[in-house]
Amino acid sequence: MSNSVSLQPIAEDVYAAPQLTPETMASAAEAGFKAVLNNRPDFEGGPEQPTSAAIEAAAQAAGLAYAYLPVQGGYQSPEEIARCAELLKTLPRPLLMFCRSGARSTKLYMQATALDE
């Protein structure tokens, strides 16, 4: 991945990143990622934010699996956490999760993996 994208490891084969763009999907694939999980609602950052559909198309063109689970920054519902747990079991690894800053994806991952404990 490009040096401009800050990746935070949150597990052995799961990383969190700030907002990604369609243009970064090829770099993610080249870096060895197999899947991308988008946790940022469309247009949360305004009309200039890339849509999930645009990112998904680029991810698929780069050979990446893609999932969209938009969640709010301050609260993730039990249903959203359970859905994330399901996705974590089915998406290929290494997995790249992203939101605005990476913090929401990290929190969601921690809550989802705690369901199995």
Backbone torsions as a table, in degrees:
resi	resn	phi	psi	omega
1	MET	NA	157.4	-178.2
2	SER	-67.0	153.5	179.5
3	ASN	-65.5	-16.1	-178.9
4	SER	-80.4	-11.5	178.8
5	VAL	-100.1	121.4	-178.6
6	SER	-90.7	111.5	179.6
7	LEU	-99.8	134.1	178.6
8	GLN	-116.4	115.0	177.0
9	PRO	-67.6	130.7	176.9
10	ILE	-118.1	-8.7	173.5
11	ALA	-160.5	176.1	-177.3
12	GLU	-56.4	-37.8	-175.8
13	ASP	-129.8	26.3	177.9
14	VAL	-134.1	131.9	179.7
15	TYR	-127.1	151.4	174.7
16	ALA	-113.1	146.7	-180.0
17	ALA	-141.8	158.4	170.4
18	PRO	-73.4	178.4	-176.5
19	GLN	-39.3	125.3	174.6
20	LEU	-103.8	162.3	-178.5
21	THR	-122.5	167.1	174.5
22	PRO	-54.9	-36.0	-177.8
23	GLU	-66.6	-23.4	-179.0
24	THR	-86.9	-6.1	-177.6
25	MET	-66.3	-41.0	177.8
26	ALA	-63.3	-40.0	177.9
27	SER	-64.1	-37.9	178.4
28	ALA	-63.4	-42.9	178.5
29	ALA	-64.7	-42.5	179.0
30	GLU	-63.8	-29.6	179.0
31	ALA	-78.4	-5.0	175.7
32	GLY	104.4	-1.7	178.2
33	PHE	-68.2	147.6	179.8
34	LYS	-108.5	-20.7	-176.9
35	ALA	-150.7	155.5	177.8
36	VAL	-128.8	135.0	176.2
37	LEU	-120.7	114.0	-178.3
38	ASN	-92.4	118.4	179.5
39	ASN	-106.8	8.4	-176.4
40	ARG	-102.5	124.7	177.3
41	PRO	-60.9	142.5	176.4
42	ASP	-56.6	139.4	174.8
43	PHE	65.4	13.0	176.1
44	GLU	-58.8	-36.2	-179.2
45	GLY	-96.9	9.1	-179.5
46	GLY	105.3	178.9	-173.7
47	PRO	-67.8	-16.3	-180.0
48	GLU	-82.3	-11.6	178.4
49	GLN	-69.2	131.9	178.0
50	PRO	-64.2	142.9	-179.1
51	THR	-79.7	159.9	176.1
52	SER	-59.0	-40.6	-178.6
53	ALA	-61.0	-41.2	179.5
54	ALA	-67.3	-41.3	179.5
55	ILE	-68.5	-40.9	178.9
56	GLU	-60.4	-44.7	179.6
57	ALA	-60.3	-43.4	179.7
58	ALA	-68.1	-38.7	178.9
59	ALA	-62.6	-46.5	-179.8
60	GLN	-64.9	-38.1	177.7
61	ALA	-63.4	-29.3	179.6
62	ALA	-88.0	1.0	178.7
63	GLY	85.2	17.6	-178.9
64	LEU	-97.4	143.2	167.4
65	ALA	-73.1	149.0	-175.9
66	TYR	-139.1	138.3	174.5
67	ALA	-137.3	147.5	-179.2
68	TYR	-121.8	114.1	177.0
69	LEU	-132.3	81.7	-177.6
70	PRO	-72.2	130.0	177.8
71	VAL	-134.0	155.2	177.2
72	GLN	-75.6	155.8	-178.3
73	GLY	-68.6	-38.8	-173.3
74	GLY	-89.3	-17.5	-174.6
75	TYR	-152.0	132.1	171.5
76	GLN	-118.3	126.3	-177.2
77	SER	-71.7	160.2	175.2
78	PRO	-56.8	-34.5	178.7
79	GLU	-67.3	-40.8	178.3
80	GLU	-66.5	-40.4	179.0
81	ILE	-64.5	-43.1	178.7
82	ALA	-64.1	-40.1	178.9
83	ARG	-64.5	-40.6	177.1
84	CYS	-61.5	-41.9	178.8
85	ALA	-59.5	-40.8	177.1
86	GLU	-62.8	-45.7	-179.6
87	LEU	-63.6	-38.5	179.3
88	LEU	-63.0	-28.1	179.1
89	LYS	-81.5	-22.1	-173.5
90	THR	-109.8	-26.7	-178.7
91	LEU	-73.3	139.7	178.0
92	PRO	-66.3	155.7	180.0
93	ARG	-114.4	155.3	-0.1
94	PRO	-68.0	146.8	-175.3
95	LEU	-112.6	138.8	177.0
96	LEU	-116.6	114.1	177.7
97	MET	-101.3	145.3	176.5
98	PHE	-147.7	158.4	175.9
99	CYS	-151.1	-148.9	-179.7
100	ARG	-68.0	-49.4	-176.1
101	SER	-118.0	-16.7	-173.8
102	GLY	104.7	-20.3	-177.2
103	ALA	-67.1	-43.1	-179.1
104	ARG	-63.2	-42.9	178.4
105	SER	-63.6	-40.5	178.3
106	THR	-62.4	-46.6	179.6
107	LYS	-62.3	-43.8	180.0
108	LEU	-62.1	-43.2	177.9
109	TYR	-59.0	-47.5	-178.2
110	MET	-61.5	-43.2	179.5
111	GLN	-66.0	-41.1	-178.4
112	ALA	-66.9	-41.9	-179.7
113	THR	-72.5	-25.2	177.8
114	ALA	-68.3	-22.0	178.3
115	LEU	-62.5	-27.8	-177.8
116	ASP	-86.3	-5.5	-175.8
117	GLU	-88.8	NA	NA
